[in-house]
Amino acid sequence: MADIRGGARFTIAFDDDLWRQEVERFAPHARGRIAAEAARRVLERDGVGKDGLAACEAQGPDGTRLGGWVKLRIPLARPASEAPYGFVLEPVLDERGRLALRLVAFGERHPREGTRSVYERAHNRRHGAWPTRS
Amino acid sequence: MQVTLTEPGIAGDYEVVENDGGRLVLERKLEPSSGELHERHGTRGLTDDEFEQAFGDLSREPGE
């Protein structure tokens, strides 16, 4: 098993195609897109510490299965009530055994009925289908 | 069930998320998948043990 305890901060990796689909699906001046773009600038410069991260649930009440992935509220460093968006990130190891977090999904954490949440989008990226509530 | 539409402008793979008496509701399949991202960038996900080692002390926020 690789030694992946890592340092105090983690690098965030962004795939260009995924960024276009997840963030640029919002209009250029939409609050969510502006918040995501601002967060990316900070994360690319500083990375993220564990204090900003939370673990995703292995079995969420919405049917999502995201165990082993982590999440970050957007805008950064705001209390939950002021952070309606989120990044879902997958911890990954490259061929040299370096640990990073890769963006997998962006969106609203608790959207109104009829809109997929960031967690449902992440579930789809992982499992290839939308989650089913039990 | 998944279907493929070929009409220009909406072409792509879709998942049937609702079938109301033959009225289908489709949602576009999200690509790249996390697996495809691993292939593209030469990475792999963590094992359960590796995740616990690196992130086992993270807070969990139920109901999210």
N, CA and C atoms of all chains as a GROMACS GRO file, in nm:
protein
  594
    1MET      N    1   0.084  -0.119   0.000
    1MET     CA    2   0.000   0.000   0.000
    1MET      C    3   0.088   0.124   0.000
    2ALA      N    4   0.054   0.221  -0.082
    2ALA     CA    5   0.132   0.344  -0.089
    2ALA      C    6   0.120   0.422   0.042
    3ASP      N    7   0.228   0.495   0.074
    3ASP     CA    8   0.222   0.583   0.190
    3ASP      C    9   0.158   0.713   0.145
    4ILE      N   10   0.037   0.735   0.185
    4ILE     CA   11  -0.035   0.849   0.130
    4ILE      C   12  -0.083   0.943   0.240
    5ARG      N   13  -0.010   0.944   0.350
    5ARG     CA   14  -0.052   1.035   0.456
    5ARG      C   15  -0.047   1.180   0.409
    6GLY      N   16   0.052   1.211   0.323
    6GLY     CA   17   0.057   1.342   0.261
    6GLY      C   18   0.087   1.455   0.357
    7GLY      N   19   0.092   1.574   0.302
    7GLY     CA   20   0.119   1.692   0.383
    7GLY      C   21  -0.008   1.754   0.435
    8ALA      N   22   0.008   1.879   0.480
    8ALA     CA   23  -0.106   1.946   0.538
    8ALA      C   24  -0.207   1.991   0.434
    9ARG      N   25  -0.162   2.005   0.310
    9ARG     CA   26  -0.252   2.053   0.207
    9ARG      C   27  -0.248   1.961   0.085
   10PHE      N   28  -0.361   1.955   0.016
   10PHE     CA   29  -0.373   1.868  -0.101
   10PHE      C   30  -0.384   1.952  -0.228
   11THR      N   31  -0.322   1.901  -0.334
   11THR     CA   32  -0.336   1.962  -0.466
   11THR      C   33  -0.470   1.923  -0.524
   12ILE      N   34  -0.533   2.018  -0.595
   12ILE     CA   35  -0.659   1.989  -0.663
   12ILE      C   36  -0.633   1.983  -0.812
   13ALA      N   37  -0.680   1.877  -0.879
   13ALA     CA   38  -0.662   1.862  -1.022
   13ALA      C   39  -0.796   1.888  -1.092
   14PHE      N   40  -0.788   1.960  -1.203
   14PHE     CA   41  -0.908   1.995  -1.280
   14PHE      C   42  -0.892   1.944  -1.423
   15ASP      N   43  -0.989   1.864  -1.469
   15ASP     CA   44  -0.991   1.819  -1.608
   15ASP      C   45  -1.070   1.922  -1.690
   16ASP      N   46  -1.016   1.962  -1.804
   16ASP     CA   47  -1.079   2.069  -1.881
   16ASP      C   48  -1.219   2.033  -1.930
   17ASP      N   49  -1.236   1.911  -1.981
   17ASP     CA   50  -1.369   1.870  -2.030
   17ASP      C   51  -1.471   1.870  -1.917
   18LEU      N   52  -1.429   1.816  -1.805
   18LEU     CA   53  -1.520   1.808  -1.691
   18LEU      C   54  -1.556   1.948  -1.641
   19TRP      N   55  -1.459   2.036  -1.638
   19TRP     CA   56  -1.485   2.175  -1.594
   19TRP      C   57  -1.590   2.240  -1.684
   20ARG      N   58  -1.576   2.221  -1.815
   20ARG     CA   59  -1.674   2.280  -1.908
   20ARG      C   60  -1.814   2.227  -1.880
   21GLN      N   61  -1.824   2.097  -1.855
   21GLN     CA   62  -1.957   2.038  -1.833
   21GLN      C   63  -2.016   2.076  -1.699
   22GLU      N   64  -1.933   2.080  -1.598
   22GLU     CA   65  -1.986   2.101  -1.464
   22GLU      C   66  -2.004   2.248  -1.429
   23VAL      N   67  -1.910   2.331  -1.469
   23VAL     CA   68  -1.912   2.472  -1.428
   23VAL      C   69  -1.964   2.562  -1.540
   24GLU      N   70  -1.919   2.537  -1.662
   24GLU     CA   71  -1.956   2.627  -1.770
   24GLU      C   72  -2.094   2.597  -1.827
   25ARG      N   73  -2.166   2.502  -1.767
   25ARG     CA   74  -2.308   2.485  -1.800
   25ARG      C   75  -2.388   2.598  -1.739
   26PHE      N   76  -2.332   2.666  -1.640
   26PHE     CA   77  -2.395   2.784  -1.582
   26PHE      C   78  -2.360   2.905  -1.668
   27ALA      N   79  -2.450   3.002  -1.675
   27ALA     CA   80  -2.425   3.124  -1.752
   27ALA      C   81  -2.303   3.196  -1.695
   28PRO      N   82  -2.232   3.275  -1.779
   28PRO     CA   83  -2.108   3.338  -1.733
   28PRO      C   84  -2.122   3.421  -1.606
   29HIS      N   85  -2.236   3.485  -1.586
   29HIS     CA   86  -2.250   3.570  -1.468
   29HIS      C   87  -2.337   3.506  -1.360
   30ALA      N   88  -2.362   3.377  -1.372
   30ALA     CA   89  -2.441   3.308  -1.269
   30ALA      C   90  -2.360   3.299  -1.139
   31ARG      N   91  -2.430   3.309  -1.028
   31ARG     CA   92  -2.361   3.308  -0.897
   31ARG      C   93  -2.275   3.183  -0.880
   32GLY      N   94  -2.331   3.069  -0.920
   32GLY     CA   95  -2.259   2.944  -0.901
   32GLY      C   96  -2.130   2.939  -0.979
   33ARG      N   97  -2.137   2.985  -1.104
   33ARG     CA   98  -2.016   2.981  -1.188
   33ARG      C   99  -1.910   3.077  -1.136
   34ILE      N  100  -1.953   3.195  -1.095
   34ILE     CA  101  -1.857   3.292  -1.040
   34ILE      C  102  -1.792   3.235  -0.914
   35ALA      N  103  -1.871   3.170  -0.830
   35ALA     CA  104  -1.817   3.113  -0.706
   35ALA      C  105  -1.719   2.999  -0.737
   36ALA      N  106  -1.754   2.916  -0.835
   36ALA     CA  107  -1.666   2.803  -0.871
   36ALA      C  108  -1.534   2.854  -0.928
   37GLU      N  109  -1.543   2.955  -1.013
   37GLU     CA  110  -1.421   3.008  -1.075
   37GLU      C  111  -1.331   3.074  -0.970
   38ALA      N  112  -1.392   3.143  -0.876
   38ALA     CA  113  -1.312   3.205  -0.769
   38ALA      C  114  -1.247   3.097  -0.683
   39ALA      N  115  -1.322   2.991  -0.653
   39ALA     CA  116  -1.268   2.882  -0.572
   39ALA      C  117  -1.152   2.814  -0.644
   40ARG      N  118  -1.166   2.794  -0.773
   40ARG     CA  119  -1.058   2.728  -0.848
   40ARG      C  120  -0.929   2.808  -0.841
   41ARG      N  121  -0.941   2.941  -0.854
   41ARG     CA  122  -0.820   3.024  -0.846
   41ARG      C  123  -0.748   3.006  -0.712
   42VAL      N  124  -0.826   3.002  -0.606
   42VAL     CA  125  -0.767   2.984  -0.472
   42VAL      C  126  -0.708   2.844  -0.458
   43LEU      N  127  -0.781   2.744  -0.503
   43LEU     CA  128  -0.736   2.606  -0.486
   43LEU      C  129  -0.612   2.576  -0.571
   44GLU      N  130  -0.605   2.633  -0.690
   44GLU     CA  131  -0.486   2.609  -0.773
   44GLU      C  132  -0.363   2.677  -0.711
   45ARG      N  133  -0.386   2.786  -0.641
   45ARG     CA  134  -0.274   2.857  -0.579
   45ARG      C  135  -0.234   2.794  -0.446
   46ASP      N  136  -0.332   2.759  -0.364
   46ASP     CA  137  -0.304   2.720  -0.225
   46ASP      C  138  -0.331   2.572  -0.194
   47GLY      N  139  -0.403   2.502  -0.283
   47GLY     CA  140  -0.448   2.368  -0.246
   47GLY      C  141  -0.555   2.379  -0.139
   48VAL      N  142  -0.582   2.267  -0.073
   48VAL     CA  143  -0.684   2.268   0.032
   48VAL      C  144  -0.637   2.184   0.150
   49GLY      N  145  -0.667   2.230   0.270
   49GLY     CA  146  -0.635   2.152   0.389
   49GLY      C  147  -0.754   2.068   0.432
   50LYS      N  148  -0.727   1.975   0.521
   50LYS     CA  149  -0.835   1.887   0.565
   50LYS      C  150  -0.948   1.963   0.634
   51ASP      N  151  -0.914   2.078   0.692
   51ASP     CA  152  -1.018   2.151   0.765
   51ASP      C  153  -1.128   2.202   0.673
   52GLY      N  154  -1.099   2.208   0.543
   52GLY     CA  155  -1.202   2.254   0.450
   52GLY      C  156  -1.281   2.141   0.388
   53LEU      N  157  -1.242   2.018   0.415
   53LEU     CA  158  -1.302   1.901   0.350
   53LEU      C  159  -1.393   1.825   0.444
   54ALA      N  160  -1.489   1.754   0.386
   54ALA     CA  161  -1.570   1.657   0.460
   54ALA      C  162  -1.580   1.531   0.376
   55ALA      N  163  -1.601   1.418   0.442
   55ALA     CA  164  -1.614   1.292   0.369
   55ALA      C  165  -1.755   1.277   0.315
   56CYS      N  166  -1.767   1.226   0.194
   56CYS     CA  167  -1.900   1.195   0.138
   56CYS      C  168  -1.953   1.068   0.204
   57GLU      N  169  -2.083   1.054   0.199
   57GLU     CA  170  -2.144   0.937   0.261
   57GLU      C  171  -2.137   0.815   0.168
   58ALA      N  172  -2.113   0.700   0.228
   58ALA     CA  173  -2.112   0.576   0.150
   58ALA      C  174  -2.251   0.546   0.095
   59GLN      N  175  -2.353   0.582   0.171
   59GLN     CA  176  -2.492   0.560   0.127
   59GLN      C  177  -2.574   0.679   0.174
   60GLY      N  178  -2.599   0.774   0.084
   60GLY     CA  179  -2.673   0.894   0.120
   60GLY      C  180  -2.823   0.872   0.116
   61PRO      N  181  -2.898   0.959   0.182
   61PRO     CA  182  -3.044   0.946   0.184
   61PRO      C  183  -3.107   0.966   0.047
   62ASP      N  184  -3.032   1.027  -0.043
   62ASP     CA  185  -3.081   1.049  -0.179
   62ASP      C  186  -3.044   0.935  -0.273
   63GLY      N  187  -2.989   0.828  -0.217
   63GLY     CA  188  -2.951   0.712  -0.297
   63GLY      C  189  -2.810   0.719  -0.353
   64THR      N  190  -2.740   0.829  -0.326
   64THR     CA  191  -2.603   0.839  -0.378
   64THR      C  192  -2.509   0.749  -0.299
   65ARG      N  193  -2.410   0.696  -0.368
   65ARG     CA  194  -2.307   0.611  -0.307
   65ARG      C  195  -2.172   0.671  -0.344
   66LEU      N  196  -2.115   0.745  -0.248
   66LEU     CA  197  -1.994   0.822  -0.277
   66LEU      C  198  -1.884   0.796  -0.174
   67GLY      N  199  -1.887   0.679  -0.112
   67GLY     CA  200  -1.785   0.646  -0.013
   67GLY      C  201  -1.645   0.655  -0.073
   68GLY      N  202  -1.552   0.713   0.004
   68GLY     CA  203  -1.415   0.725  -0.043
   68GLY      C  204  -1.389   0.854  -0.119
   69TRP      N  205  -1.493   0.935  -0.138
   69TRP     CA  206  -1.476   1.065  -0.202
   69TRP      C  207  -1.500   1.174  -0.097
   70VAL      N  208  -1.461   1.297  -0.130
   70VAL     CA  209  -1.473   1.406  -0.034
   70VAL      C  210  -1.542   1.525  -0.100
   71LYS      N  211  -1.584   1.621  -0.016
   71LYS     CA  212  -1.659   1.734  -0.068
   71LYS      C  213  -1.611   1.864  -0.004
   72LEU      N  214  -1.640   1.970  -0.077
   72LEU     CA  215  -1.592   2.103  -0.038
   72LEU      C  216  -1.706   2.200  -0.067
   73ARG      N  217  -1.742   2.280   0.032
   73ARG     CA  218  -1.849   2.377   0.010
   73ARG      C  219  -1.798   2.496  -0.071
   74ILE      N  220  -1.884   2.548  -0.156
   74ILE     CA  221  -1.853   2.664  -0.238
   74ILE      C  222  -1.962   2.768  -0.218
   75PRO      N  223  -1.931   2.896  -0.200
   75PRO     CA  224  -1.799   2.958  -0.189
   75PRO      C  225  -1.717   2.902  -0.072
   76LEU      N  226  -1.586   2.909  -0.086
   76LEU     CA  227  -1.495   2.857   0.015
   76LEU      C  228  -1.507   2.936   0.146
   77ALA      N  229  -1.477   2.868   0.254
   77ALA     CA  230  -1.464   2.931   0.386
   77ALA      C  231  -1.591   3.003   0.430
   78ARG      N  232  -1.706   2.955   0.387
   78ARG     CA  233  -1.831   3.012   0.434
   78ARG      C  234  -1.905   2.906   0.514
   79PRO      N  235  -1.989   2.946   0.608
   79PRO     CA  236  -2.071   2.847   0.677
   79PRO      C  237  -2.169   2.782   0.580
   80ALA      N  238  -2.219   2.667   0.617
   80ALA     CA  239  -2.304   2.589   0.527
   80ALA      C  240  -2.422   2.670   0.475
   81SER      N  241  -2.478   2.754   0.561
   81SER     CA  242  -2.597   2.830   0.521
   81SER      C  243  -2.566   2.934   0.413
   82GLU      N  244  -2.439   2.967   0.396
   82GLU     CA  245  -2.400   3.067   0.297
   82GLU      C  246  -2.322   3.006   0.181
   83ALA      N  247  -2.324   2.873   0.173
   83ALA     CA  248  -2.249   2.803   0.068
   83ALA      C  249  -2.343   2.705  -0.002
   84PRO      N  250  -2.422   2.754  -0.098
   84PRO     CA  251  -2.521   2.667  -0.161
   84PRO      C  252  -2.464   2.569  -0.262
   85TYR      N  253  -2.337   2.583  -0.298
   85TYR     CA  254  -2.278   2.497  -0.401
   85TYR      C  255  -2.172   2.407  -0.340
   86GLY      N  256  -2.127   2.311  -0.419
   86GLY     CA  257  -2.023   2.223  -0.370
   86GLY      C  258  -1.941   2.162  -0.481
   87PHE      N  259  -1.817   2.128  -0.448
   87PHE     CA  260  -1.733   2.044  -0.532
   87PHE      C  261  -1.733   1.904  -0.470
   88VAL      N  262  -1.746   1.801  -0.550
   88VAL     CA  263  -1.716   1.665  -0.506
   88VAL      C  264  -1.585   1.625  -0.570
   89LEU      N  265  -1.495   1.572  -0.489
   89LEU     CA  266  -1.358   1.545  -0.530
   89LEU      C  267  -1.322   1.399  -0.505
   90GLU      N  268  -1.251   1.339  -0.600
   90GLU     CA  269  -1.203   1.202  -0.582
   90GLU      C  270  -1.055   1.206  -0.547
   91PRO      N  271  -1.016   1.146  -0.435
   91PRO     CA  272  -0.872   1.132  -0.407
   91PRO      C  273  -0.810   1.035  -0.508
   92VAL      N  274  -0.700   1.077  -0.568
   92VAL     CA  275  -0.637   0.994  -0.671
   92VAL      C  276  -0.487   0.986  -0.644
   93LEU      N  277  -0.429   0.878  -0.692
   93LEU     CA  278  -0.284   0.859  -0.686
   93LEU      C  279  -0.231   0.853  -0.829
   94ASP      N  280  -0.124   0.928  -0.858
   94ASP     CA  281  -0.065   0.918  -0.990
   94ASP      C  282   0.038   0.805  -0.992
   95GLU      N  283   0.105   0.788  -1.106
   95GLU     CA  284   0.196   0.674  -1.122
   95GLU      C  285   0.314   0.680  -1.026
   96ARG      N  286   0.344   0.798  -0.975
   96ARG     CA  287   0.453   0.812  -0.878
   96ARG      C  288   0.403   0.800  -0.734
   97GLY      N  289   0.275   0.773  -0.720
   97GLY     CA  290   0.221   0.758  -0.586
   97GLY      C  291   0.188   0.889  -0.517
   98ARG      N  292   0.181   0.997  -0.595
   98ARG     CA  293   0.147   1.127  -0.536
   98ARG      C  294  -0.004   1.141  -0.524
   99LEU      N  295  -0.046   1.190  -0.409
   99LEU     CA  296  -0.189   1.202  -0.380
   99LEU      C  297  -0.240   1.339  -0.420
  100ALA      N  298  -0.354   1.342  -0.486
  100ALA     CA  299  -0.420   1.469  -0.521
  100ALA      C  300  -0.570   1.447  -0.511
  101LEU      N  301  -0.645   1.554  -0.522
  101LEU     CA  302  -0.790   1.546  -0.528
  101LEU      C  303  -0.835   1.597  -0.665
  102ARG      N  304  -0.919   1.520  -0.733
  102ARG     CA  305  -0.964   1.561  -0.867
  102ARG      C  306  -1.112   1.598  -0.863
  103LEU      N  307  -1.145   1.712  -0.921
  103LEU     CA  308  -1.285   1.752  -0.929
  103LEU      C  309  -1.364   1.652  -1.013
  104VAL      N  310  -1.476   1.608  -0.959
  104VAL     CA  311  -1.562   1.514  -1.030
  104VAL      C  312  -1.698   1.577  -1.060
  105ALA      N  313  -1.745   1.665  -0.974
  105ALA     CA  314  -1.877   1.726  -0.997
  105ALA      C  315  -1.884   1.860  -0.926
  106PHE      N  316  -1.964   1.950  -0.985
  106PHE     CA  317  -1.994   2.079  -0.923
  106PHE      C  318  -2.143   2.105  -0.941
  107GLY      N  319  -2.204   2.165  -0.842
  107GLY     CA  320  -2.345   2.202  -0.854
  107GLY      C  321  -2.402   2.242  -0.721
  108GLU      N  322  -2.533   2.257  -0.718
  108GLU     CA  323  -2.602   2.295  -0.595
  108GLU      C  324  -2.604   2.177  -0.498
  109ARG      N  325  -2.586   2.206  -0.372
  109ARG     CA  326  -2.587   2.101  -0.271
  109ARG      C  327  -2.729   2.054  -0.244
  110HIS      N  328  -2.821   2.149  -0.239
  110HIS     CA  329  -2.961   2.114  -0.209
  110HIS      C  330  -3.052   2.191  -0.305
  111PRO      N  331  -3.056   2.150  -0.431
  111PRO     CA  332  -3.135   2.223  -0.530
  111PRO      C  333  -3.284   2.200  -0.512
  112ARG      N  334  -3.360   2.285  -0.578
  112ARG     CA  335  -3.505   2.265  -0.578
  112ARG      C  336  -3.539   2.140  -0.659
  113GLU      N  337  -3.661   2.091  -0.641
  113GLU     CA  338  -3.707   1.972  -0.710
  113GLU      C  339  -3.687   1.986  -0.861
  114GLY      N  340  -3.636   1.880  -0.921
  114GLY     CA  341  -3.620   1.882  -1.066
  114GLY      C  342  -3.479   1.914  -1.113
  115THR      N  343  -3.393   1.955  -1.020
  115THR     CA  344  -3.254   1.982  -1.055
  115THR      C  345  -3.166   1.882  -0.983
  116ARG      N  346  -3.072   1.824  -1.051
  116ARG     CA  347  -2.980   1.728  -0.989
  116ARG      C  348  -2.881   1.798  -0.897
  117SER      N  349  -2.859   1.740  -0.782
  117SER     CA  350  -2.762   1.796  -0.687
  117SER      C  351  -2.620   1.759  -0.731
  118VAL      N  352  -2.524   1.826  -0.672
  118VAL     CA  353  -2.384   1.794  -0.700
  118VAL      C  354  -2.354   1.648  -0.663
  119TYR      N  355  -2.421   1.597  -0.561
  119TYR     CA  356  -2.396   1.459  -0.518
  119TYR      C  357  -2.453   1.359  -0.620
  120GLU      N  358  -2.570   1.391  -0.675
  120GLU     CA  359  -2.626   1.304  -0.778
  120GLU      C  360  -2.539   1.307  -0.904
  121ARG      N  361  -2.486   1.422  -0.938
  121ARG     CA  362  -2.398   1.430  -1.054
  121ARG      C  363  -2.270   1.349  -1.030
  122ALA      N  364  -2.216   1.358  -0.909
  122ALA     CA  365  -2.096   1.281  -0.877
  122ALA      C  366  -2.125   1.130  -0.884
  123HIS      N  367  -2.242   1.091  -0.832
  123HIS     CA  368  -2.281   0.950  -0.837
  123HIS      C  369  -2.284   0.902  -0.982
  124ASN      N  370  -2.339   0.984  -1.070
  124ASN     CA  371  -2.347   0.945  -1.211
  124ASN      C  372  -2.208   0.932  -1.271
  125ARG      N  373  -2.119   1.022  -1.238
  125ARG     CA  374  -1.981   1.012  -1.290
  125ARG      C  375  -1.914   0.883  -1.244
  126ARG      N  376  -1.952   0.841  -1.125
  126ARG     CA  377  -1.886   0.722  -1.068
  126ARG      C  378  -1.951   0.592  -1.114
  127HIS      N  379  -2.085   0.590  -1.116
  127HIS     CA  380  -2.156   0.464  -1.139
  127HIS      C  381  -2.220   0.454  -1.278
  128GLY      N  382  -2.218   0.564  -1.355
  128GLY     CA  383  -2.271   0.559  -1.491
  128GLY      C  384  -2.422   0.564  -1.500
  129ALA      N  385  -2.488   0.599  -1.391
  129ALA     CA  386  -2.635   0.607  -1.390
  129ALA      C  387  -2.676   0.698  -1.274
  130TRP      N  388  -2.797   0.751  -1.283
  130TRP     CA  389  -2.846   0.837  -1.174
  130TRP      C  390  -2.884   0.752  -1.054
  131PRO      N  391  -2.871   0.803  -0.934
  131PRO     CA  392  -2.904   0.724  -0.814
  131PRO      C  393  -3.053   0.698  -0.803
  132THR      N  394  -3.084   0.590  -0.735
  132THR     CA  395  -3.223   0.555  -0.710
  132THR      C  396  -3.247   0.557  -0.561
  133ARG      N  397  -3.346   0.634  -0.517
  133ARG     CA  398  -3.378   0.637  -0.374
  133ARG      C  399  -3.435   0.503  -0.332
  134SER      N  400  -3.394   0.458  -0.214
  134SER     CA  401  -3.445   0.328  -0.167
  134SER      C  402  -3.578   0.346  -0.097
  135MET      N  403  -3.228   0.201  -1.848
  135MET     CA  404  -3.211   0.181  -1.991
  135MET      C  405  -3.144   0.305  -2.051
  136GLN      N  406  -3.057   0.281  -2.147
  136GLN     CA  407  -2.991   0.393  -2.212
  136GLN      C  408  -3.031   0.396  -2.359
  137VAL      N  409  -3.042   0.515  -2.413
  137VAL     CA  410  -3.076   0.532  -2.554
  137VAL      C  411  -2.977   0.630  -2.616
  138THR      N  412  -2.961   0.619  -2.747
  138THR     CA  413  -2.873   0.710  -2.820
  138THR      C  414  -2.957   0.790  -2.918
  139LEU      N  415  -2.948   0.923  -2.908
  139LEU     CA  416  -3.016   1.011  -3.002
  139LEU      C  417  -2.915   1.060  -3.105
  140THR      N  418  -2.960   1.070  -3.230
  140THR     CA  419  -2.869   1.110  -3.337
  140THR      C  420  -2.906   1.245  -3.397
  141GLU      N  421  -3.015   1.307  -3.351
  141GLU     CA  422  -3.059   1.436  -3.404
  141GLU      C  423  -2.951   1.543  -3.379
  142PRO      N  424  -2.910   1.616  -3.482
  142PRO     CA  425  -2.809   1.721  -3.460
  142PRO      C  426  -2.853   1.818  -3.350
  143GLY      N  427  -2.761   1.854  -3.266
  143GLY     CA  428  -2.790   1.946  -3.156
  143GLY      C  429  -2.823   1.876  -3.026
  144ILE      N  430  -2.879   1.757  -3.035
  144ILE     CA  431  -2.910   1.681  -2.912
  144ILE      C  432  -2.852   1.540  -2.918
  145ALA      N  433  -2.765   1.516  -3.017
  145ALA     CA  434  -2.707   1.383  -3.033
  145ALA      C  435  -2.626   1.345  -2.909
  146GLY      N  436  -2.636   1.218  -2.870
  146GLY     CA  437  -2.559   1.170  -2.757
  146GLY      C  438  -2.628   1.055  -2.687
  147ASP      N  439  -2.566   1.007  -2.582
  147ASP     CA  440  -2.620   0.896  -2.504
  147ASP      C  441  -2.702   0.950  -2.388
  148TYR      N  442  -2.818   0.892  -2.368
  148TYR     CA  443  -2.909   0.937  -2.262
  148TYR      C  444  -2.953   0.818  -2.177
  149GLU      N  445  -2.990   0.849  -2.054
  149GLU     CA  446  -3.049   0.750  -1.966
  149GLU      C  447  -3.198   0.778  -1.952
  150VAL      N  448  -3.279   0.672  -1.960
  150VAL     CA  449  -3.423   0.688  -1.938
  150VAL      C  450  -3.446   0.690  -1.787
  151VAL      N  451  -3.485   0.805  -1.734
  151VAL     CA  452  -3.502   0.818  -1.590
  151VAL      C  453  -3.648   0.806  -1.549
  152GLU      N  454  -3.740   0.809  -1.645
  152GLU     CA  455  -3.881   0.796  -1.612
  152GLU      C  456  -3.953   0.745  -1.736
  153ASN      N  457  -4.047   0.652  -1.717
  153ASN     CA  458  -4.129   0.601  -1.826
  153ASN      C  459  -4.274   0.608  -1.781
  154ASP      N  460  -4.341   0.714  -1.821
  154ASP     CA  461  -4.478   0.738  -1.777
  154ASP      C  462  -4.572   0.698  -1.891
  155GLY      N  463  -4.605   0.569  -1.895
  155GLY     CA  464  -4.695   0.520  -1.998
  155GLY      C  465  -4.644   0.542  -2.139
  156GLY      N  466  -4.515   0.531  -2.155
  156GLY     CA  467  -4.456   0.548  -2.287
  156GLY      C  468  -4.399   0.686  -2.310
  157ARG      N  469  -4.431   0.780  -2.220
  157ARG     CA  470  -4.368   0.912  -2.230
  157ARG      C  471  -4.236   0.905  -2.154
  158LEU      N  472  -4.127   0.911  -2.228
  158LEU     CA  473  -3.996   0.890  -2.168
  158LEU      C  474  -3.934   1.023  -2.127
  159VAL      N  475  -3.872   1.022  -2.010
  159VAL     CA  476  -3.792   1.136  -1.967
  159VAL      C  477  -3.646   1.093  -1.973
  160LEU      N  478  -3.569   1.169  -2.050
  160LEU     CA  479  -3.428   1.134  -2.072
  160LEU      C  480  -3.337   1.235  -2.005
  161GLU      N  481  -3.224   1.186  -1.956
  161GLU     CA  482  -3.120   1.275  -1.908
  161GLU      C  483  -2.989   1.231  -1.972
  162ARG      N  484  -2.914   1.331  -2.016
  162ARG     CA  485  -2.790   1.300  -2.087
  162ARG      C  486  -2.690   1.229  -1.994
  163LYS      N  487  -2.624   1.130  -2.048
  163LYS     CA  488  -2.522   1.059  -1.972
  163LYS      C  489  -2.403   1.152  -1.950
  164LEU      N  490  -2.349   1.151  -1.829
  164LEU     CA  491  -2.236   1.238  -1.798
  164LEU      C  492  -2.105   1.169  -1.835
  165GLU      N  493  -2.033   1.232  -1.922
  165GLU     CA  494  -1.901   1.181  -1.963
  165GLU      C  495  -1.803   1.296  -1.966
  166PRO      N  496  -1.680   1.279  -1.922
  166PRO     CA  497  -1.616   1.153  -1.887
  166PRO      C  498  -1.659   1.103  -1.749
  167SER      N  499  -1.658   0.971  -1.736
  167SER     CA  500  -1.678   0.909  -1.606
  167SER      C  501  -1.550   0.921  -1.523
  168SER      N  502  -1.562   0.887  -1.395
  168SER     CA  503  -1.441   0.891  -1.312
  168SER      C  504  -1.338   0.789  -1.363
  169GLY      N  505  -1.386   0.676  -1.413
  169GLY     CA  506  -1.294   0.577  -1.468
  169GLY      C  507  -1.221   0.628  -1.591
  170GLU      N  508  -1.295   0.699  -1.676
  170GLU     CA  509  -1.232   0.756  -1.795
  170GLU      C  510  -1.129   0.864  -1.757
  171LEU      N  511  -1.158   0.937  -1.650
  171LEU     CA  512  -1.062   1.037  -1.604
  171LEU      C  513  -0.934   0.971  -1.555
  172HIS      N  514  -0.946   0.856  -1.490
  172HIS     CA  515  -0.825   0.783  -1.449
  172HIS      C  516  -0.742   0.743  -1.570
  173GLU      N  517  -0.808   0.690  -1.672
  173GLU     CA  518  -0.734   0.648  -1.793
  173GLU      C  519  -0.667   0.768  -1.858
  174ARG      N  520  -0.738   0.878  -1.863
  174ARG     CA  521  -0.688   0.998  -1.931
  174ARG      C  522  -0.565   1.056  -1.860
  175HIS      N  523  -0.565   1.050  -1.727
  175HIS     CA  524  -0.461   1.119  -1.651
  175HIS      C  525  -0.361   1.024  -1.583
  176GLY      N  526  -0.373   0.894  -1.608
  176GLY     CA  527  -0.278   0.799  -1.552
  176GLY      C  528  -0.284   0.791  -1.401
  177THR      N  529  -0.404   0.790  -1.347
  177THR     CA  530  -0.422   0.784  -1.201
  177THR      C  531  -0.507   0.663  -1.164
  178ARG      N  532  -0.519   0.643  -1.036
  178ARG     CA  533  -0.612   0.542  -0.983
  178ARG      C  534  -0.674   0.596  -0.856
  179GLY      N  535  -0.789   0.539  -0.821
  179GLY     CA  536  -0.853   0.576  -0.696
  179GLY      C  537  -0.785   0.507  -0.580
  180LEU      N  538  -0.822   0.547  -0.459
  180LEU     CA  539  -0.762   0.489  -0.338
  180LEU      C  540  -0.838   0.363  -0.296
  181THR      N  541  -0.766   0.271  -0.236
  181THR     CA  542  -0.832   0.159  -0.170
  181THR      C  543  -0.898   0.211  -0.042
  182ASP      N  544  -0.983   0.129   0.017
  182ASP     CA  545  -1.047   0.169   0.143
  182ASP      C  546  -0.943   0.198   0.250
  183ASP      N  547  -0.840   0.114   0.257
  183ASP     CA  548  -0.736   0.135   0.358
  183ASP      C  549  -0.660   0.265   0.334
  184GLU      N  550  -0.629   0.291   0.208
  184GLU     CA  551  -0.557   0.415   0.175
  184GLU      C  552  -0.642   0.537   0.209
  185PHE      N  553  -0.772   0.527   0.182
  185PHE     CA  554  -0.860   0.640   0.214
  185PHE      C  555  -0.864   0.664   0.364
  186GLU      N  556  -0.875   0.557   0.439
  186GLU     CA  557  -0.878   0.572   0.586
  186GLU      C  558  -0.749   0.633   0.637
  187GLN      N  559  -0.637   0.590   0.577
  187GLN     CA  560  -0.507   0.641   0.618
  187GLN      C  561  -0.497   0.791   0.594
  188ALA      N  562  -0.547   0.835   0.479
  188ALA     CA  563  -0.531   0.975   0.440
  188ALA      C  564  -0.644   1.063   0.492
  189PHE      N  565  -0.765   1.010   0.498
  189PHE     CA  566  -0.881   1.095   0.524
  189PHE      C  567  -0.973   1.041   0.634
  190GLY      N  568  -0.928   0.941   0.706
  190GLY     CA  569  -1.014   0.878   0.806
  190GLY      C  570  -1.060   0.971   0.916
  191ASP      N  571  -0.986   1.082   0.933
  191ASP     CA  572  -1.022   1.175   1.040
  191ASP      C  573  -1.112   1.289   0.991
  192LEU      N  574  -1.154   1.284   0.867
  192LEU     CA  575  -1.241   1.391   0.817
  192LEU      C  576  -1.379   1.384   0.881
  193SER      N  577  -1.440   1.501   0.892
  193SER     CA  578  -1.577   1.504   0.943
  193SER      C  579  -1.670   1.444   0.839
  194ARG      N  580  -1.780   1.390   0.887
  194ARG     CA  581  -1.886   1.340   0.798
  194ARG      C  582  -2.011   1.420   0.827
  195GLU      N  583  -2.077   1.462   0.722
  195GLU     CA  584  -2.195   1.546   0.738
  195GLU      C  585  -2.316   1.470   0.686
  196PRO      N  586  -2.383   1.395   0.772
  196PRO     CA  587  -2.496   1.316   0.726
  196PRO      C  588  -2.606   1.404   0.670
  197GLY      N  589  -2.679   1.347   0.576
  197GLY     CA  590  -2.791   1.418   0.517
  197GLY      C  591  -2.754   1.509   0.403
  198GLU      N  592  -2.628   1.512   0.367
  198GLU     CA  593  -2.586   1.596   0.255
  198GLU      C  594  -2.614   1.527   0.124
   0.00000   0.00000   0.00000
